[in-house]
Amino acid sequence: WPLQTVSWPVDHVDVAASCQSVGVVYSKQAEYKRLSPEAAKSNLKLIKNPEDEFSQALQYIFKSLDIRKSLHNEEDVIKSYNSVGNAYFAQEQYKEALEFFTKALETSQSLYAENHPVIADCYGDLGRVYYKQEDYKTALEYASKSLNIRKFVLEENHPDVAQAFFRI
């Protein structure tokens, strides 16, 4: 494993967080490069193939997920599931994104009350995927669930409530 630790063992919670962060950066770079071929052409020596970076992103995010699972840190496991889902979503691999967003939702439901903001986030993520897949009925169901939780938990004029309205 290329990541070296100086003061923490490889399965430390902070190592997991670092792997998560590195993976997200690689994922964002891959997404940016996929959308901006001009940038890739002007920086040929600095930019790798976006697919390589996507693969690298997943490697780090899955390492983070493995560490978090071994530490039984379910709240952070949810974050890793979401990161994997977002990485797949950015690459338009919606079936895989659904798989990990669903795992995030299921884990969230085992930890939190049904009206928790994390569950609202999970519903919102699932709604985004179904929307991209043009399953508008299911997208609306999840977006509505997200909105209802946000309206219950937050004030009506909160930005998260506005975002949930926007997704509908």
C-alpha positions in Angstrom: 0.0 0.0 0.0 1.6 3.3 -1.1 0.3 5.3 1.9 2.9 5.6 4.6 2.1 6.3 8.2 4.6 7.9 10.6 2.8 7.8 14.0 -0.4 5.8 13.4 -1.0 2.2 12.6 -2.4 1.6 9.1 -5.8 0.8 10.5 -6.1 4.1 12.6 -9.2 6.2 12.2 -7.1 9.2 11.0 -5.5 7.0 8.3 -9.0 6.1 7.1 -9.9 9.8 7.0 -6.8 10.6 5.0 -7.4 7.8 2.6 -11.0 9.1 2.2 -9.7 12.6 1.4 -7.1 11.5 -1.1 -9.7 9.3 -2.8 -12.2 12.2 -3.1 -9.4 14.4 -4.6 -8.6 11.8 -7.2 -12.3 11.4 -8.0 -12.8 15.1 -8.4 -9.7 15.3 -10.7 -11.0 12.4 -12.8 -14.4 14.1 -13.0 -12.8 17.5 -14.0 -10.6 15.9 -16.6 -13.4 13.9 -18.1 -15.4 17.1 -18.5 -12.5 19.3 -19.7 -10.4 17.8 -22.5 -8.9 21.3 -23.2 -7.3 21.3 -19.8 -5.9 17.9 -20.4 -4.4 19.0 -23.7 -2.7 22.1 -22.2 -1.2 20.2 -19.3 -0.2 16.9 -20.9 2.8 16.3 -18.7 0.9 17.0 -15.5 -2.3 15.2 -16.2 -2.9 11.4 -16.2 -5.7 9.5 -17.8 -8.9 10.3 -15.9 -9.7 6.6 -15.8 -6.4 6.0 -14.0 -7.3 8.7 -11.4 -10.8 7.3 -11.0 -9.3 3.9 -10.3 -6.8 5.5 -7.9 -9.7 7.3 -6.2 -11.6 4.1 -5.7 -8.5 2.4 -4.3 -8.1 5.0 -1.6 -11.8 5.3 -0.8 -12.2 1.5 -0.5 -9.1 1.4 1.7 -10.8 4.0 3.9 -14.0 1.9 3.9 -12.1 -1.2 4.9 -10.4 0.6 7.8 -13.7 2.1 9.0 -15.5 -1.2 8.9 -12.7 -2.9 10.9 -13.0 -0.1 13.5 -16.8 -0.6 13.6 -17.2 3.2 13.0 -20.6 3.1 11.3 -20.9 6.8 11.0 -17.7 7.0 9.0 -18.6 3.9 7.0 -21.6 5.9 5.8 -19.3 8.6 4.6 -17.2 6.1 2.7 -20.3 4.5 1.1 -21.3 8.0 0.0 -17.9 8.8 -1.4 -17.9 5.6 -3.4 -21.4 6.4 -4.6 -20.4 9.9 -5.6 -17.3 8.7 -7.4 -19.4 6.3 -9.4 -22.1 8.9 -10.0 -19.4 11.3 -11.3 -18.4 8.6 -13.8 -22.0 8.1 -14.8 -21.9 4.5 -13.5 -25.3 4.8 -12.0 -25.9 1.1 -11.1 -22.8 1.1 -8.9 -23.7 4.5 -7.4 -27.1 3.2 -6.5 -25.5 0.2 -4.8 -23.4 2.3 -2.5 -26.0 5.0 -1.9 -28.4 2.3 -0.8 -25.8 0.8 1.6 -25.3 4.3 3.0 -29.1 4.6 3.5 -29.4 1.1 5.1 -26.6 1.8 7.5 -28.0 5.2 8.3 -31.4 3.7 9.1 -29.8 1.3 11.5 -28.1 4.2 13.4 -30.5 7.1 13.2 -34.1 8.0 13.6 -36.0 8.2 10.3 -36.1 12.0 10.4 -32.3 12.4 10.7 -30.5 14.7 8.3 -28.1 12.0 7.2 -31.0 9.9 6.1 -32.3 13.0 4.2 -28.9 13.2 2.4 -29.1 9.5 1.5 -32.6 10.0 0.0 -31.4 13.0 -1.9 -28.4 11.0 -3.3 -30.7 8.2 -4.4 -33.1 10.7 -6.0 -30.2 12.2 -8.0 -29.3 8.8 -9.4 -32.8 7.9 -10.4 -33.2 11.3 -12.0 -30.1 10.7 -14.2 -31.5 7.3 -15.1 -34.7 9.0 -16.2 -36.8 7.1 -13.6 -38.5 10.3 -12.6 -41.2 8.7 -10.5 -38.7 7.1 -8.2 -36.5 10.2 -8.2 -39.5 12.2 -7.1 -40.3 9.8 -4.3 -36.7 10.0 -2.9 -36.5 13.8 -3.4 -39.8 14.2 -1.5 -38.6 12.0 1.4 -35.5 14.1 1.6 -37.5 17.4 1.5 -40.0 16.1 4.2 -37.2 15.3 6.6 -35.4 18.6 6.0 -38.7 20.5 6.6 -39.2 18.6 9.8 -35.7 19.1 11.1 -34.8 22.6 9.7 -36.5 25.9 9.4 -38.5 26.5 6.2 -36.0 29.1 4.9 -32.8 27.0 5.5 -30.6 26.5 2.4 -30.9 22.7 2.7 -34.7 22.9 2.5 -34.3 25.2 -0.6 -32.0 22.7 -2.2 -34.4 19.8 -1.5 -37.2 21.9 -3.1 -34.9 22.5 -6.1 -34.4 18.7 -6.6 -38.1 18.2 -6.9 
